[in-house]
Amino acid sequence: MQKRELYRPINEKYEGEKIMAKMRKQMIRCPKCNAVLEMEMWNKLEMPYDENQKDKVMNNTFFKVKCDACGMSLPMMYDFEYNDLERKFLIWVVPQMTEAEKGRIMNFNKRLETDRALQLAQGGYRYRIVQTDNDLREKVLIFEEGLDDRFIETMKISYVPVIKKHVGEDCKILGFYFDKNEEGKYQWVVVFDKRDPMLLKVDMNIYHDMKEKMWELAESKTPDGFLVVGAAWALDVMNSPVGKMSKETEEKNESAR
């Protein structure tokens, strides 16, 4: 999978300018043929009110626009919020983690610690930060399935050594995603740099075992507010004494399968 360039709007809003509407029309220029295209850009989606946009998120077309002139598909990542009001999770898409973005995240998290009204309004919410459309799609799927993304991420860590042993150390993993196939069964989609993607069955027994054994540890590493729950977070958990014990057990089980 090639690294995708981020195409920015011609008239992108300045930092700090408040956008009242959830969606605005934005003109962008095709880098291939120079045609000017119109794209719908949403600063947020709120489920279930924006359910008509959800399919675009789940099939990875929400952040893309196709040039009618030359046919090129342009990825257009930008800051965006996906808020599920019923399932109570909020995912903040931050394509580029600048100091300004870090400051915005820190300010919200600090406010959440002290603002009682906000605490009551947001009670029970899960806050996550992602950088790509693939990561957004995965988080939405996990939460809609009633699962805990923390233990999905720790599961990935236990699978990596087995996968690398199968494909070779020189084959780099570019993406590792939790997915659901057309038959409604969970699967891993592993993307590499030197071979076709690999599909693997998800053993939910591992998920439930990790959730039972590492719940308190995961809770201690999940502060209130926005958090990046990905490979780095999962490695931190798995490198703890409890995590190492679980990781070694699951690696042995996977190797034996």
Secondary structure, 3 states (H helix, E strand, C coil): CCCCCCCCCCCCCCCCCCCCCCEEEEEEECCCCCCEEEEEEECEEEECCCHHHHHHHHCCCCCEEECCCCCCEEECCCCEEEEECCCCEEEEECCCCCHHHHHHHHHHHHHHHHCHHHHHHCCCCEEEEECCHHHHHHHHHHHHCCCCHHHHHHHHHHHHHHHHHHHCCCCCEEEEEEEECCCCCEEEEEEECCCCCEEEECCHHHHHHHHHHHHHHHHHCCCCCCECCCHHHHHHHHCCHHHHHHHHHHHHHHHHC
